[in-house]
């Protein structure tokens, strides 16, 4: 059975490899998946696609919407 999960992804992007200045941001997704684990993986792939320059992705599946 497929459920809709709310997932937040914190994304850290550095200006360049020599710099320690980072830009932080959070994005929210509603992911349709069969399990929390699959929702986690799908959110990672979506965030990686939406923010390809990100260097760190922290995924949090926060709640079941439906």
Secondary structure, DSSP 4 states (H G I P E B T S, - for coil): --EEEEEEEEEEEESSTT---EEEEEEEEEEEESSHHHHHHHHHHHHHHH-TT-SEEEEEEEEE--
